[in-house]
Amino acid sequence: MLQRYYLRETLSLYVMGVLLFVGLITTDLLSSLSGVLLRQHTPVGEILQLVVYRMPNTLSQALPLGLVFALLVALARWIRQSELKAAYAAGIPPRSFILPVIGVGLVVGALVLLNEGWVKPIAQERFENLQYKIYYGSEPSGVLTDQTYNPEGLGVYYAQRIFPGQGGQKGAGLEGIRVVEPGGAVWSADTGRWENGAWVLQNAYRVNPDGKIFSEAEHPLPFPTGFQPKNVSYDALKMPELYSAAKADPEARFPLTRRYSNAVGAVILAWVAVVVGLSLREAAWAFIAVVVLIFGYWTFWTLSAQFARLDVLGSYGAWLPNIVYFALALFFSWRLAR
């Protein structure tokens, strides 16, 4: 019963925490774009659209962080009013609060994964298109330039320009094509098309490792199926599209892994917050713990993205904040069990 009382109090504070972080993250977004928005005399309506389109991205961060805020603020009140001491004196062990909180974390994690995989990509694509229009005064052309792909076992594929829009089995247009096969042979062509499962080179010629050259009027080269070129970031791809992109481009693997990491992070943050809060004896430390836990997680979350840009740890770097906080949760759980 006491556990349910704690969860009810936490959930009432959770809405406040989520709104708090939504406000902070949105303010940070507007401040980072303020120079461009003022310089371009962006209408208020388009600014509001940017905020709305960015909201699913904002919620991916606010939902787990709001849970940390709610759990620790609720425990701070219990500590201040000696309710936690009374619970311990009544023989209720601290560990009895942990599993219900982890259950709430699982629900929040599922919401984060649903948002990251299917809701956020739709809004992110609209956000990026509107941002492009504000920056350059026109809609994106859809033409991709200087694209390189490295599908596993197939070599390196490069196109100077890709013209998407034909879609389906007809494929997208390719210009300035170079493909290096695993054995070292190099295919080149001025034009071609991107079909589902192949790059079809037109008037192509091949240079073998021994220097021999021969040509073909049309030559197909295998390419992972399901991935269609789009002039958006990987954050704007739905989960199935991102899976296909990860087969063709190693750079897509970190964004894919991060989606799962963010969902699991909600569970781990809830676990850390409750075990840290239950270990405290002064209410003031609970508020300090809110700042330290959130700032620390944000630091490792940002650091993992920097590692990805430097090709350190690969896609596994997305799990860095969760690994650190999982160890922290185990440590404080061990302390409570003593």
C-alpha positions as CSV (number, residue, x, y, z in Angstrom):
1,M,0.0,0.0,0.0
2,L,2.8,2.4,0.9
3,Q,4.5,1.7,-2.4
4,R,1.3,2.6,-4.3
5,Y,1.0,5.8,-2.3
6,Y,4.6,6.7,-3.3
7,L,3.8,5.9,-7.0
8,R,0.7,8.1,-6.9
9,E,2.7,11.0,-5.5
10,T,5.4,10.4,-8.0
11,L,3.0,10.4,-11.0
12,S,1.5,13.7,-9.9
13,L,4.9,15.2,-9.9
14,Y,5.9,13.5,-13.2
15,V,3.7,15.8,-15.3
16,M,5.3,18.8,-13.7
17,G,8.8,17.4,-14.3
18,V,8.1,16.6,-18.0
19,L,6.7,20.1,-18.6
20,L,9.7,21.6,-16.8
21,F,12.1,19.8,-19.1
22,V,10.0,20.5,-22.2
23,G,10.2,24.2,-21.4
24,L,14.0,24.1,-20.8
25,I,14.7,22.1,-24.0
26,T,12.4,24.3,-26.1
27,T,14.0,27.4,-24.7
28,D,17.4,26.0,-25.6
29,L,16.2,25.2,-29.2
30,L,14.8,28.7,-29.7
31,S,17.9,30.4,-28.3
32,S,20.2,28.4,-30.6
33,L,18.0,29.4,-33.7
34,S,17.3,32.9,-32.6
35,G,20.0,34.5,-34.7
36,V,18.7,32.9,-37.9
37,L,15.0,33.5,-37.0
38,L,15.6,37.2,-36.5
39,R,17.8,37.6,-39.5
40,Q,15.3,35.9,-41.8
41,H,12.3,37.7,-40.2
42,T,10.6,34.3,-39.7
43,P,6.9,34.6,-39.1
44,V,5.6,33.6,-35.6
45,G,3.5,30.9,-37.2
46,E,6.6,29.1,-38.6
47,I,8.4,29.5,-35.3
48,L,5.5,27.7,-33.6
49,Q,5.6,25.0,-36.3
50,L,9.3,24.4,-35.5
51,V,8.5,24.0,-31.9
52,V,5.6,21.6,-32.6
53,Y,7.6,19.5,-35.1
54,R,10.5,19.3,-32.6
55,M,8.2,18.3,-29.7
56,P,8.6,14.5,-30.2
57,N,12.3,14.9,-30.1
58,T,12.0,17.0,-26.9
59,L,9.7,14.4,-25.3
60,S,12.3,11.7,-25.9
61,Q,14.5,13.6,-23.5
62,A,11.9,15.0,-21.2
63,L,10.1,11.8,-20.4
64,P,13.0,10.0,-18.7
65,L,14.4,13.1,-17.1
66,G,11.0,14.1,-15.7
67,L,10.9,10.7,-14.0
68,V,14.1,11.3,-12.2
69,F,12.8,14.7,-11.1
70,A,9.5,13.2,-9.8
71,L,11.0,10.3,-8.0
72,L,13.6,12.3,-6.1
73,V,11.3,15.3,-5.3
74,A,8.7,12.9,-3.9
75,L,11.4,11.2,-1.7
76,A,12.6,14.6,-0.6
77,R,9.2,15.3,0.9
78,W,9.1,11.9,2.6
79,I,12.6,12.5,4.1
80,R,11.7,16.0,5.2
81,Q,8.5,14.8,7.0
82,S,10.2,11.7,8.3
83,E,7.8,9.4,6.4
84,L,10.7,7.4,5.1
85,K,12.0,6.8,8.6
86,A,8.5,5.7,9.7
87,A,8.4,3.3,6.8
88,Y,11.7,1.8,7.8
89,A,10.7,1.6,11.4
90,A,7.5,-0.3,10.4
91,G,9.7,-3.0,8.9
92,I,9.3,-2.0,5.2
93,P,12.6,-2.6,3.5
94,P,13.9,0.0,1.1
95,R,14.2,-2.6,-1.7
96,S,10.4,-3.0,-1.7
97,F,10.1,0.4,-3.5
98,I,12.5,-0.5,-6.3
99,L,10.5,-3.0,-8.4
100,P,7.4,-0.8,-8.7
101,V,9.5,2.1,-9.8
102,I,11.3,-0.1,-12.3
103,G,7.9,-1.1,-13.6
104,V,7.0,2.6,-14.2
105,G,10.4,3.0,-15.9
106,L,9.5,0.1,-18.3
107,V,6.3,1.9,-19.2
108,V,8.1,5.2,-19.9
109,G,10.8,3.3,-21.8
110,A,8.2,1.7,-24.0
111,L,6.7,5.1,-24.7
112,V,10.2,6.5,-25.6
113,L,10.8,3.6,-28.0
114,L,7.4,4.1,-29.7
115,N,8.1,7.8,-30.0
116,E,11.7,7.4,-31.2
117,G,10.8,4.7,-33.7
118,W,7.7,6.0,-35.4
119,V,6.4,9.4,-34.1
120,K,9.6,11.4,-33.9
121,P,10.8,10.5,-37.4
122,I,7.7,12.0,-39.0
123,A,7.9,15.2,-37.1
124,Q,11.7,15.4,-37.5
125,E,11.4,15.2,-41.3
126,R,8.9,18.1,-41.3
127,F,11.2,20.0,-38.9
128,E,14.2,19.6,-41.1
129,N,12.3,20.7,-44.3
130,L,10.9,23.8,-42.6
131,Q,14.3,24.6,-41.1
132,Y,15.8,24.4,-44.6
133,K,13.0,26.7,-46.0
134,I,13.8,29.2,-43.2
135,Y,17.5,29.1,-43.9
136,Y,17.5,29.2,-47.7
137,G,14.0,30.5,-48.6
138,S,12.9,27.5,-50.6
139,E,11.9,23.8,-50.2
140,P,14.6,21.2,-50.2
141,S,15.3,19.9,-53.8
142,G,15.7,16.3,-52.6
143,V,19.0,16.0,-54.5
144,L,21.8,14.4,-52.4
145,T,25.4,15.2,-53.1
146,D,28.6,13.3,-52.4
147,Q,27.0,10.2,-50.8
148,T,29.2,7.3,-49.7
149,Y,27.9,3.9,-48.5
150,N,29.8,0.9,-47.2
151,P,27.4,-2.1,-47.2
152,E,29.0,-5.0,-45.4
153,G,30.7,-7.4,-47.8
154,L,29.9,-5.4,-50.9
155,G,32.7,-2.7,-51.0
156,V,32.3,1.0,-51.1
157,Y,29.6,2.8,-53.2
158,Y,29.9,6.5,-54.0
159,A,27.6,8.8,-56.0
160,Q,28.4,12.5,-56.7
161,R,24.6,13.2,-57.0
162,I,21.5,11.2,-56.2
163,F,18.1,12.3,-57.6
164,P,15.4,10.6,-55.5
165,G,11.7,10.9,-56.3
166,Q,11.0,8.2,-58.8
167,G,10.7,5.7,-56.0
168,G,9.7,2.1,-56.0
169,Q,11.2,-0.3,-58.4
170,K,11.9,2.4,-61.0
171,G,14.7,3.7,-58.7
172,A,16.5,7.0,-58.2
173,G,18.9,8.6,-60.6
174,L,22.6,8.4,-60.0
175,E,25.4,10.6,-61.4
176,G,29.2,10.4,-61.0
177,I,29.3,6.8,-59.8
178,R,32.3,5.0,-58.3
179,V,32.2,1.5,-56.8
180,V,35.1,-0.3,-55.2
181,E,34.5,-4.0,-54.9
182,P,35.9,-6.1,-52.1
183,G,38.5,-7.6,-54.4
184,G,39.8,-4.1,-55.4
185,A,38.1,-3.8,-58.8
186,V,36.7,-0.3,-59.5
187,W,33.5,0.4,-61.4
188,S,32.9,3.9,-62.8
189,A,29.9,5.4,-64.7
190,D,28.6,8.9,-65.4
191,T,25.0,7.8,-64.9
192,G,22.9,5.0,-63.5
193,R,19.8,4.3,-61.4
194,W,19.2,3.0,-57.9
195,E,16.8,0.1,-58.0
196,N,15.6,-1.9,-55.0
197,G,18.5,-4.2,-54.5
198,A,21.0,-2.9,-57.0
199,W,22.8,0.1,-58.5
200,V,22.5,-0.3,-62.2
201,L,25.4,1.5,-63.9
202,Q,25.0,2.7,-67.5
203,N,27.9,2.8,-70.0
204,A,30.1,1.5,-67.1
205,Y,33.7,0.5,-67.2
206,R,35.7,-1.6,-64.8
207,V,39.4,-1.4,-63.9
208,N,40.7,-4.6,-62.4
209,P,43.5,-4.7,-59.8
210,D,45.9,-5.9,-62.6
211,G,45.1,-2.8,-64.6
212,K,42.9,-4.5,-67.3
213,I,39.9,-2.4,-68.4
214,F,36.6,-3.5,-69.9
215,S,33.2,-1.9,-70.3
216,E,29.5,-2.8,-70.4
217,A,26.5,-0.9,-71.6
218,E,24.6,-1.7,-68.4
219,H,25.9,-3.4,-65.3
220,P,24.0,-4.1,-62.0
221,L,25.9,-4.1,-58.7
222,P,24.1,-5.6,-55.6
223,F,23.0,-3.2,-52.9
224,P,21.0,-3.9,-49.7
225,T,17.2,-3.9,-50.3
226,G,14.7,-1.7,-48.6
227,F,16.9,1.5,-48.3
228,Q,15.7,4.4,-50.4
229,P,17.7,7.7,-50.5
230,K,16.0,10.6,-48.7
231,N,17.3,14.1,-48.2
232,V,16.9,14.0,-44.4
233,S,19.0,12.9,-41.4
234,Y,18.9,9.4,-39.9
235,D,16.8,10.8,-37.1
236,A,14.0,11.4,-39.6
237,L,13.8,7.7,-40.7
238,K,11.3,5.4,-39.2
239,M,12.6,2.2,-37.5
240,P,12.2,-0.1,-40.5
241,E,13.9,2.5,-42.8
242,L,16.7,3.0,-40.3
243,Y,17.3,-0.8,-40.1
244,S,17.7,-0.8,-43.9
245,A,20.0,2.2,-43.8
246,A,22.2,0.6,-41.2
247,K,22.8,-2.3,-43.6
248,A,24.0,0.1,-46.3
249,D,25.8,2.7,-44.2
250,P,27.7,2.1,-40.9
251,E,27.0,5.7,-39.9
252,A,23.3,4.8,-39.4
253,R,24.1,2.2,-36.8
254,F,24.7,4.7,-34.0
255,P,21.4,6.4,-34.4
256,L,19.7,3.0,-34.6
257,T,21.4,1.8,-31.4
258,R,20.7,5.1,-29.6
259,R,17.0,4.7,-30.0
260,Y,17.1,1.5,-28.0
261,S,19.6,3.0,-25.6
262,N,17.3,5.9,-24.9
263,A,14.4,3.6,-24.2
264,V,16.5,1.4,-21.8
265,G,17.9,4.6,-20.3
266,A,14.4,5.5,-19.0
267,V,14.4,2.2,-16.9
268,I,18.0,2.7,-15.6
269,L,17.4,6.3,-14.7
270,A,14.3,5.4,-12.7
271,W,16.3,2.6,-11.0
272,V,19.2,5.0,-10.1
273,A,16.9,7.8,-9.0
274,V,14.9,5.6,-6.5
275,V,18.0,3.8,-5.0
276,V,19.9,7.1,-4.6
277,G,16.8,8.8,-3.1
278,L,16.3,5.9,-0.6
279,S,19.9,6.2,0.4
280,L,19.7,9.8,1.4
281,R,18.9,11.1,4.9
282,E,18.5,14.9,4.2
283,A,15.9,16.4,1.9
284,A,18.3,18.9,0.5
285,W,20.5,16.1,-0.9
286,A,17.6,14.9,-2.9
287,F,17.4,18.1,-4.8
288,I,21.1,18.1,-5.4
289,A,20.8,14.5,-6.6
290,V,18.3,15.6,-9.2
291,V,20.8,18.0,-10.7
292,V,23.8,15.7,-10.5
293,L,22.0,12.7,-12.0
294,I,20.5,14.6,-14.8
295,F,23.6,16.6,-15.6
296,G,25.8,13.5,-15.4
297,Y,23.5,11.5,-17.7
298,W,23.3,14.4,-20.2
299,T,27.1,14.6,-20.2
300,F,27.7,11.0,-21.0
301,W,24.8,11.1,-23.6
302,T,26.5,14.0,-25.3
303,L,30.0,12.4,-25.0
304,S,28.8,9.2,-26.7
305,A,27.7,11.2,-29.7
306,Q,31.1,12.8,-29.9
307,F,32.7,9.4,-29.7
308,A,30.5,8.3,-32.7
309,R,31.7,11.3,-34.8
310,L,35.3,10.3,-34.0
311,D,34.5,6.6,-34.7
312,V,35.4,5.6,-31.2
313,L,33.5,2.6,-29.8
314,G,31.4,2.5,-32.9
315,S,27.6,2.1,-32.4
316,Y,28.3,0.5,-29.0
317,G,29.1,4.0,-27.7
318,A,25.4,4.7,-27.6
319,W,25.2,2.5,-24.5
320,L,27.9,4.5,-22.6
321,P,25.5,6.5,-20.3
322,N,23.5,3.4,-19.6
323,I,26.5,1.4,-18.7
324,V,27.8,4.0,-16.2
325,Y,24.4,4.5,-14.6
326,F,23.7,0.7,-14.5
327,A,26.9,0.4,-12.4
328,L,25.7,3.3,-10.2
329,A,22.3,1.6,-9.7
330,L,24.0,-1.7,-8.8
331,F,26.2,0.1,-6.2
332,F,23.4,1.9,-4.5
333,S,21.2,-1.2,-4.6
334,W,24.0,-3.1,-2.9
335,R,24.2,-0.4,-0.2
336,L,20.5,-0.5,0.5
337,A,20.6,-4.3,0.8
338,R,23.3,-4.3,3.4
